Amino acid sequence: KCIEEMKHEARPIKIDRRLTGANIIDEPLQQVIQFSLRDYVQYWYYTLSDDESFLLEIRQALQYALVQFSARSKETDWQPYFTTRLVDDFGTHLRVFRKAQQRIAEKGDQMKDQAEELVDTFFEVEVEMEKEVCRDLVCTSPKDEEGFLRDLCEVLLYILLPPGDFQNKIMRYFVREILSRGILLPLINQLSDPDYINQYVIWMIRDSNCNYEAFMNIIKLSDNIGELEAVKDKASEELQYLRSLDTAGDDINTIKNQINSLLYVIKVCDSRIQRLQSGKEIDTVKLAANFGKLCTVPLDHILVDNVALQFFMDYMQQTGGQAHLFFWMTVEGYRVTAQQQLEVLQSRQKDGKHQTNQTKGLLRAAAFGVYEQYLSEKASPRVNIDDNLVAKLAETLNHEDPTPEIFDDIQRKVYELMLRDERFYPSFKQNVLYVRMLAELDMLKDPSFRGSDDGEGESFNGSPTGSINLSLDDLSNVPSDETVQLHAYISDTGVCNDHGKTYALYAITVHRRSPNSEETWKTYRRYSDFHDFHMRITEQFENLANILKLPGKKTFNNMDREFLEKRKKDLNAYLQLLLNPEMMKASPALAHYVYDFLENKAYSKGKGDFARKMDTFVNPLRNSMRNVSNAVKSLPDSLAEGMTKMSDNMGKMSERLGQDIKQSFFKVPPLIQKTYSDPDHCRVAAPIDDNVDDNIPLRVMLLLMDEVFDLKERNQWLRRNIKNLLQQLIRATYGDTINRKIVDHVDWMTSPEQVADAVKRFRDAFWPNGILAETVPRRDKAIRMRTRVAGKTKLLEVMPDELKHIIGAETTRKGILRVFEMFQHTQLNKRMVYVFLERFLETLFPQNKFHELFNKLHSRSKQMQRYKQRLHSTQAPSLQKSLLVSHIRLLMHL
């Protein structure tokens, strides 16, 4: 009977080319199937048989699996996956990496192979955080990785194929191998390659021009000798080329500038390599704390800058002076709110509405609350201030209506106390927190480059403070001698355009005459150079501030020819007054700064950059002293909300405000009970904060900022401010429809057009022009290292200044570089890819218990086994103790 059936002609197999119901997806998918069969099966199968039925059966099985996969995809809600699970998994991955870095730093010893140690520590932290799974074997062992993918594909075929096809072991084997080794493994390897990720980052932000300052910062911050040597070698190669050119005329100046820049880069690389090889790498902040004179930031500037204020808060808490700072800020909040309420009251009175008594009652209750919280005998901690002023205030509160200025006298005294008392601001300037504050404000110089052999220094932002023009005499070394005469005037002015930025440039003709020589040259300066130079010398020579007056800035029409001629005239008058012999005699040290400014080279702003930083960070805030008040006002249950939303129980309102301000300044709010599990040693969970979960973009941005910039280690006041700023930004940008727009965007991402585009990109990447792509050779190490430097530079360059103003320049820099460093380890990248893949399958097949399956597939992990052993060893004594207690109780009962 079997022979007779075999003799019957085999039924033809019909192939239905429809897969997903969308022709634009089906067409490239069919090509992928065709190419896969051709390159992984047909090339050897035809040497064994001409019968195509087996090939058709494999194709039919693949297509059936794709049809089932497509049907599941259409039934799946992808919005939670893209907006919650992906973000949580990325945040968890970053948290594990951050904890691994911290753990290695705590060990303090020099590792033989820090990369290997980091990978081991990373998976050690992963198992502590995940509790049930560790992916170390899959990510570090190629053999285990292939086995994992085979098992996974086997499960997927079991789900997607009809039982008859799945039982066909030979066909199942071929399909499994095609999926695991032919498609998934090469794709995962490519997505995990650090060099591929770095190139992709550069491509993503290709429209941004590399900035010299960002590039030099990366060189100075690099702890990878390979990066530094690659940059140095490339700079040396370019240097040789430039020196071989035969140029004349104006080109020679351009070539000299380029040569000097390359020499400077080589010098910085050499200095950095020597320091890393010697093992003398020191934290810049720690080094600066014990080195030289630091910039002085006035207290009134600190109190109105969000970044600076948080460091002063931490210091005041350490010294027990937090009550004074809290009182100062509470009064700021009271003043602003009282002014607003009185303005509302006046407008209502004009409209014929009378609520005078109610508003005054609210203000009185709020003022009494501030008094009770900080100044009364019951206050704890109490602001110790002149008893006569406190008594006068109490008398005013009892007999007069409170005004917005009722606390001003005492607030002024508290400010003077914080300013003058050696325990507070004077000591703060000598504390390491002050140095860290300067680093966050980008006002900290890097002293590690000082004291070099040639005496040259460099500022932290990468601009050389010493002359690097080796072909010119160093004018800064010219002594302040009467026999040396210096004359300068602005001979011409023009408008320049550089990378889309338009600015005015002033040509200064300089004559220097000495008994033995006479020289003339031209140098070019912008108004900003004059401004920084002026701020530098008036900071060093306070008496000049009343004599020298720099022409003011102009925001609009500042490129107008008439305006430029007027400014040229005013700047000339400024120069002539500055170069007056009597002025030089009065301040002999001034000559050094003047020579440096007029030298024929790119002007190094140096310490004068401090003034620009202060303008950038402080002046926008100093337009109104209310910014701190607004921050206080925006806190939950704050005075402002109480004023507008509550009409009773006002006696407790200011007390709540004071408690809320106190809680918000501490890193761990005292009224929140601590759980038994440390949140920092758990996965990043979906809930972040009240009223955040429903706001998708706010939730995503807060979670990422928490993990990237480690904001949970900072005080909660900063974090609340960030949350409020993000809410305002999102509301102003997108309004209340942002969630709907995000859902629409997810729908667009999963639309047939986008899926078809992704399939085409996959097809073209693996089979360019229909031919299987050869394995791309690994790029040269030097090229990969330079790509790393370029990628980091690009990332730093695109970071908005607004972010630095909110959380600090140093925190921003460290956060961005931490994320970049995380992507430089293939094993860690694989872990993230596999996590995304696992979550994708759990979302696609919610009924198939993939979570339990993955736990079983990863159960052979060595890290997991060690973790369970440690857990068992720590639990055993407590278990024995509980058993002993139970036996004793039983005996006592008997």
BATORPA-765100 format. One record per residue (C-alpha): x, y, z. Coordinates in steps of 0.05 Angstrom, whole numbers, plus 5000, padded with zeros to 4 digits. Layout:
XYZ/...
***
This chain:
500050005000/505750475016/509050334949/502550474913/501751144948/508951334932/507651184859/501951674858/504052344830/505452844886/500253384893/502954064870/504254554926/500955224916/504355844944/500056424964/504357054961/499857435008/502957505077/500658115116/494858375075/498958975053/502258924985/507559445002/510058985059/508958315023/513358484963/519858615001/518258055050/517657564992/524457794967/527457675036/524656965036/527156844965/534157104981/534556705046/532656045012/537356184954/543456344997/542455875056/539055255025/538855234949/546355304938/547554614970/540754284961/541154274885/547653874890/543553314923/536753334888/532853674833/526253574869/523654264889/517954024933/522354054995/524254774980/516954944968/515054635035/520255055071/517755675036/510555505053/512455395126/516056065129/510256425097/505256095144/509456315204/509657035176/502157035166/501056825238/506157335262/502757885223/495957705251/498657735322/501958415308/495358715284/491858495348/497358785394/496959485425/504059735415/503260395451/505160125521/511159775492/514060395458/512260895512/513260485576/516759825570/522360055522/523760665564/523660275629/528359755602/533260275576/532960635642/534259985680/540159825634/543160505647/541960435722/545659765722/551460075684/551760665731/551760215793/557159785762/561560395750/560460625821/562259945848/568759915809/570460625831/569260435904/574359865898/579560385880/584959905857/587859895787/584759345746/588858935697/583058945648/577859465668/573359295609/572858565630/571958765703/566359245683/562658705644/563158215703/560858745752/555258965706/552158265705/553358195779/549158825790/543958585739/542357955777/541858355842/536858815808/532958315766/532857785821/530357245774/534757285712/541757445687/543857455614/551357395623/552156725586/548056955525/552057605520/559057345533/559256635504/558156565429/556355825438/551055975490/548356545448/547356095388/543955575432/539356105462/537256345393/536055635369/531655485429/527956145420/526656015345/524255315362/519055605409/516856115358/516055575305/511955165354/507355755364/506855975292/507055335250/501454825243/502854185283/504253765221/509654225196/512754295265/513353545272/517453515208/524253535242/528453635180/524454235155/523954515225/531554465232/532854845167/527755395183/530655465253/537755535228/535756045175/532256465227/537356405283/544056405248/542256715181/537957295204/537657415280/544957305298/547957765244/542758295260/544158265335/551658285323/550958905280/546359265329/551159095386/557559345352/560059975386/563160225322/556560155285/552960525341/558161085340/557561165265/549961185272/550361725326/554762155280/549962035222/543862225265/546862895284/550663015219/547763715211/551463955273/558464245262/563964005308/565764535359/573064665378/571264775451/567264115455/572863745419/578263985467/573763825527/573163115501/580663055494/581863315564/576562865594/578462235556/581061655598/582361215538/589561225515/587560915448/583061515433/588562005450/593861645409/589161605349/587762355352/595162515362/597262085303/592162405257/594263095280/601562925267/599762675198/595963325182/601763715211/606763395163/602163535105/601364275122/608864365132/610064075063/605764605029/609165164991/604865785005/605666525004/601667155018/595367115059/595266355057/601366315101/597666615160/592066105153/597065535149/600765795210/594365815250/592665115229/599664875247/599265205316/592464895329/595064205312/601264305355/596664495413/592363875403/598563425402/601163755465/594563645502/594262915479/601462795502/600063115570/593762705579/597162045558/602962155606/598162285663/594061665649/600261225641/603261485706/596861325744/596662035772/589762185745/586262635796/579162885798/579163595771/574363825826/578763545881/584963835849/581864525840/579564535912/586864555934/589664965878/590165705866/584766235868/577666055849/572566515816/568166875866/560666815855/556867335897/551667075945/546067465911/547767105846/547766425881/540866555911/537766675842/541066115803/537765435806/544265045797/548365455847/542865475899/542464725908/549764685929/548865255978/542764896006/546864266017/552264656052/547465036097/544364366118/551264106136/552764716179/545964756212/544165416179/538565156136/533265536176/536166206152/536065996079/529165696085/526566326117/529666756063/526366346008/519666306044/519467056050/520967115976/515066665962/510567056010/512467725980/510967505908/504367175927/502167755970/503568245913/499567815865/493667755912/493568505926/493668645851/487868175842/484268505899/485169195868/482668965801/476468655833/475069285872/475169675806/470169175778/465669285838/467168615871/468768645946/472968095978/477568546018/476668226086/477467516060/483967686022/486868066081/485067486127/488767006082/494967456080/494767546156/494266786167/499966676119/504367206152/502966916221/504766226194/511566476170/512666816238/510766186277/514965736232/521566116237/521466686287/517166496347/519766176410/516465516388/520065506321/524864926311/529865066283/529165806299/532266376260/536566746311/535967486295/535468146331/529968066385/527868796376/526368676302/522468046319/518468406373/517068986325/514568486273/510068146323/507168816343/505768986270/502468316257/497868416316/495569126300/496369246226/494568916160/500468526133/503868796070/508368446020/514368816051/512768636124/518668146130/523668566090/527668836149/528768156180/530067836112/535368356100/538668196167/538467446151/541767586084/547267996118/548167436168/548966906114/553767376077/558167586136/557967006186/564166576178/559865946186/555966076122/557866416057/565266566074/566365836094/562265586035/567365905988/572765466019/568564826016/568864285962/561464405949/563365105924/568464795876/563164315850/558464895841/563565245798/564364615757/556864585745/556865315725/562665175678/566865695715/572065215740/578965225709/582664565702/589064675743/591964005722/594864335659/598564865697/605864815716/607964505651/614964565626/613765165583/609565525634/603465545591/596665405619/589865285590/582865415612/577964855625/573865025564/579764855519/582365545499/589865615508/591666185555/598966185534/601166365464/601465775417/603766185358/610965935355/612766395298/611467045337/614767335397/610767265461/608567975476/605967765544/613167695567/614868425550/616468795615/612469395636/618069885621/617570625602/622370515544/617270065510/611670475479/605170165455/600070515410/593770215380/587570455343/581870125306/583370235233/577469885202/571069495217/566968985178/561668455182/563567715180/559367085171/561766435202/557365805199/551166225195/553066695251/553967435234/558367885277/562368515272/569968485269/574669065287/581669115257/586569405308/593169685283/598469625337/605269975340/610569755391/616870165397/622970005439/630170275438/632469705393/626569555349/619869785322/614169335301/607269415270/601868895263/594368815257/589968405302/582468275297/577568295354/570068225363/565968635411/565268025455/572868005461/572868735484/567368565533/571067965563/577568355566/574068925602/570868455653/577568125665/581468755680/575969085721/575668445762/583268475774/583769235781/577469485816/579570215810/578970165733/571470035737/570170765753/574871025699/573970565638/567070535607/565970025553/560670195500/554269825516/551269235479/545669305428/541068735412/537668975348/540569305286/547569195313/550269065243/547969735217/553670125185/552270765222/551970395289/558570035274/562070695259/559670985324/561870365363/568570395327/569471115351/567470935423/572070335425/577770765399/576671255455/576670655504/583370415476/586571105479/584571185552/586970485568/593870605535/594871275569/601871265601/599071525667/594070945668/599770445657/603970765712/598170735761/597169985748/603869675725/600968965723/595769205673/600969195617/600968425616/593468405601/593868955549/599568615511/595867955513/589568285484/593168645428/597668075407/596767795337/593367145356/586466865374/584667215439/584266745499/578666975543/581466605603/578766855668/574867395633/570366825611/567666835682/563967475667/560767175605/558666565644/555567005697/551867385643/549266735614/547166415679/545166995723/542867585682/536667255653/534667075724/536467745754/531168095712/526767915770/528467655839/521967265834/524766645801/526266315868/519566545893/516166235834/519765585848/517365605920/510465805897/510065205850/511164685905/505164255925/500764565979/504665195971/502765885994/500466095925/495965495915/493265585984/491666315970/487566155908/484465485925/483165486000/478565926041/478865586109/483865296157/488865836137/492465826203/496065186183/497665386112/504365736122/506465186170/505264686114/509165136066/515065146113/514864386122/514164296047/520164736032/524264366085/522363686056/523763895985/530864106003/532763436032/534762865986/529962386021/523362726042/522662576117/515162436113/515961876062/516761196094/522660796070/521060116040/525159506056/527959485985/532760025961/529560335899/536360455869/537559705869/531059535834/528659575762/526360245737/518860185749/513360535711/510760985768/515261585777/511362125813/504362375825/500662605764/506362375719/504061685696/498361965654/503062465620/507062025572/512462525550/513462795621/514162095647/519161895593/523362535601/523462495677/525461765677/531061875626/533662495661/533562135728/537861575701/542361955652/544062525700/543162145766/538362665793/535962225850/542662355882/541163105881/536263455927/528863395913/528064145904/532064105839/528063515815/521363855829/523764465791/525664025732/518863695734/515364375734/519664635677/518464015635/510964065647/510964795625/515364635565/510864055542/504564455554/507265065517/509764645459/504164145449/498464355493/493863845525/493663395463/500763125471/498562425493/494062375433/499762585388/504362065418/499161515407/498361755335/505861735327/506161015352/500660835303/504761165248/510960775268/507160125263/503460315199/504359895136/508660435103/513660465160/513859705168/515059635093/520660155098/523959765155/523559105115/526659455055/532359725096/533659035125/533458735055/538159255026/542959195084/543558435080/542658355005/544958994970/542858954897/540058264911/546957964929/548557704998/552958225032/559957995051/562058055123/564458765132/571758765154/572959065222/575459775214/582359975235/583060115310/585460825299/579360975255/574760675308/577961085363/577361735323/570061565310/569061505385/571962195395/567762485340/561462165368/562662435438/564163125410/557763125370/553662915430/556563465474/555663975418/548163845410/546563885484/542464525493/545065065539/538265075573/539564375600/546264605630/542665195663/537764725696/542164155722/549164435713/554664385660/558763845696/552763405709/550563475637/557463305612/558162695657/551262435641/552262475566/559062155569/556361605615/551061425563/556261435508/561060995548/555460495561/554860365486/562360215479/561859505505/559258965458/556958495513/552859035547/549759245481/547758535468/544458505536/540259115518/538358835449/536158175481/532058535533/528458925479/527358275440/524657925502/519758495517/517658505445/515757765446/512357825514/508158385485/506658005421/504957345454/501957525523/498556845531/504856425520/508456565586/514856805552/517157125617/517656435650/520856145588/526456675587/527856545661/528855805645/533155955584/537756405626/537755935687/544755665671/547756345686/553856305731/552256985762/545156735777/547856115812/552756525854/547257005873/542756445896/548456155937/549756825971/542256915983/541756226013/547856336058/545056996084/538156706096/540456066130/542356386197/535856766201/531956136184/535655736238/534156296288/526756296271/526455536278/529855576346/524956106369/519155666346/521855066385/522755486448/515655736443/513055036432/516854786493/514255366535/507155206511/507954476530/
***
